[in-house]
Amino acid sequence: MNPALLPIGVLVAVTLAGVIGLRQFPRRIRLAFDAVLFVAISIYFERQGALPLFPPLHGSPDIKALALRAAGGAWWLLGSRLVVRTLRFVVYRDRRSREARLFSDLAAGGIYIATGLIVLNSVFALPITGVVATSGVAAIVLGLALQNTLADVFAGIAVGIEGPFRVGDRICIGDKVEGQVIQINWRSTRIQTDGDDVAIYPNSLVARAEIVNQSFPSQRRAGSIELSCPADALPERVIEALMHSTLLCPDILPTPPARAVVTHLGWTRNQFKVSFFVDSPGKLATTKDLLLRSARRQLHCAGLLRRPAGPGCEGGPAIGTLPTCRELLRDLILFEALSDDQIDVLAARLTPLSLEPGQVLFSEGETDEALYVIAGGIVEISRQSVAALDVIGCVGAGEYVGEIELLTGAAHAGTATTRTHCRIYRMPHEALAPLMAASEELMDAIGRSAQRGLDILSRDVATRAAPNVGGPAQLLERIRSLFQL
């Protein structure tokens, strides 16, 4: 073998071996390999005073001419691979862009096709007119056979150029599917639904459908609930109760503010709608659930819902009649173990309070052995931190605060301030003491009810306003200590 051909032979052989053998290696290693060989072949051509473009062959070519043409083909192949990988690096800088491969794949295909034609025509001096004509006929046949697939591909290109959504966005396609985009490829768009399924939508259907991008310009979502009340309930009082219920939902944004309006007036029932905003779609369902439960409780405590008739009565209380003290206590988890007679004894010891907005019910660190039952209005619970006053949340009508302080004598862990006009009943420690002293079983039952109340999610705000007393055993021990049992 001619020693002058040894370098070029080694470069061509290494190129072929590397292109075939390094497929399983990381992308950086393959990129470095291509760059080194590309530079080496370029240096060889520069020293030979030649270019990787050759005139047509005349006569029988010698071995050196064939070796140079083979090196030229390797040079063009490595160059195209470097250009494609650089392009993909630029496109894939953003994690979201990695999934949208349409542009980079089309560009890579165009680069490789152009490189192949240049190598055939300008390196190996082969006529490409027949190849182009044959490829045109083949393209027509394939186009007819793959009409649906090509429609999806070109629709995907159109969607990619317009960019109505990106990977990670939450979209709604017509009335068919709603969820988060997890992949955009040649043929389809993949959407993860709220049911944790993956919906694969052909791009041709996506291009024709109405698309609502719920992540642009922000993740903020609007929501609403609708409910009805008896027609003889004053709409103004119903709207006030519904607005109070929005204050009990921490995920409802203060701006824009929630609204409650009348949507229909009827002979027997009136329809109302509460509209609100949350900061992400994932909070919409849980906020609707909490708002409906809070609205029902506020309307009940405001006497705006039908209540069943009492013993000896032909009908229930008239709309607008507020629940009695006994009814409020009967609904509390804390006193579920008490008999009706014991509830009557406690109800007789309640002290009514009427507070205006901004008044303090109790302060953090204050020792006040009393339970506060909220009959109407909203109370805000806050706690002093090192930097500022942190608002924990709100509690409303039908709820209570201070059960741990009543049962153990501990100091309040937060400050309670009224947000609206409030009607509150105060139960002192002395009202419960005779009942607790008369029966240790009753004390144990109330202790278990208090612990269960602390564990209920809907009472999270009131729970955080109470001091930490540990587990059920520690709570019962502190109750026995306070009541000297």
C-alpha positions, 0 to 999 in steps of 0.5 A: 500500500502506498504510504501516502494513502495511509493517513487518509485510509485510517481517517476514513476507516476510523470515521466509518467505525466511529459512526457505526460503533459509537451509537450507544455512547453519550451524545457528548462523546459522539460530538467530540469524536465527530469534531476531532475527525472533521478537523483532522480531515480538514487539515489533511485536505488543506495540506493536500491543497484540495477541496472536498468537491471534485470534478467528474471522473474521466477514464479509470480513477486511480486509488488515490483519487478514490481515497480522496473522494471517500475522504470527501464523503466522510468530511461532508458526513461529519460536517452535517452531523455536527450541524444537526447536533449543534442545531439540536443543542440550540433548540433543546436548551429549554426543557420544554423545547426538548419535547417539541422535536418537529422543527429540529427533525425537519431541519435534520432531515433537510440537512442530511438529504442535501448532504447526500445529494452533494456527496453523490453529485460533487464528490462521487460525480454520480448523475442525480437527475434520475434519482431526483425524478425517481424520488418524485414518483416515489413521493407521490406514491407514498403521499397517496398511501400515507394521507392521514399520517402526512395530514397529522405531520403537516398539521403538527408543523402548523401547530408548532409554528403558531405555538398555541401551547407548549409542553407543561401547559394546561389546555382544553381541546374543544369539549373532548379533553382537558389536561397538561401537555406532556409531549408534542411529536410528529404525529400527535400531542399527548395530554395527561388528564385529571384522571391520570390518563394519557390522551393521544390526540392526532395533530390534524384534530388539534389543528382544527379544534378550538384550543383554550390555553389555561396556562397563558397568560397565567395559571390563574383560573376562574371558578364558580358554584351555583346553589338555591335557597328558599324564595322567602329568604332575603337575597341580601342576607343570602349574598352576605352569607355566601360572601362570608363563606368565600372568606373561609376558603384560603385558596380563593384569591383576594384580587379580583374579589369573589362575587355572589349574585342572584341568577334567578328568582322563582316562586319557591326557590331563588338561584345564586352564583358565587364566582371566584379565582384560584392561582392554579387549576389544581386547586379548583376542585378542592376549592369548590368542595370547601366553598359548597360546604362552607356556604351550606354551614353559613346559610344554616347558621343564618337561618336561611335554609329549611330546617326540620320540624321540632317535636310537637310542631307542624312545620319547621322554623320560619326562614330567617329564624336563627338556630338556638344555642342548644342547636348550635351546641348539638352540632358541635363535634366536641359535645357529641357524647353529651345527652340532650339534658346536658346540652340544655345545661350548657346552653343555659350557661352561654354568654352572648357577645356581639362584636364589630369588625376589627375587635379582638376576641382573644389574644395570643398568649392570653390565658382564657379557660373558655370556649367560643362558639361562633353563631354568625360572622367571620373571625380571623386567626393570626399569629405573631412571628419574628418578622410580622403578623401571620394570618393563619385563616378564618373560622365562621358560623357553626365553628368553635375555637378555644376547646383546648384552652377550655379543657386544659387551661393552656394559653391561646396560641393565636389572636382572634380578630373579627372580620365582620359583625359577629355573634359569639357565645362564650362558654366558661370553664365553670359551665363544663366543670360540674358535668366533667366532675360527675362522670369520668366516662364523660370526660374521656368521651369529651377528650376523644371528641376534642382530639377528633375535632383537632384531626378534622381537616375542615378545622385546620385553622382553629386547630392551629390557633390551639396550643400543641398538647401532644397525643390523645393520652397527653390531652386526657392527662391534662384534662384530668389535671385541670378538673382534678379527677 
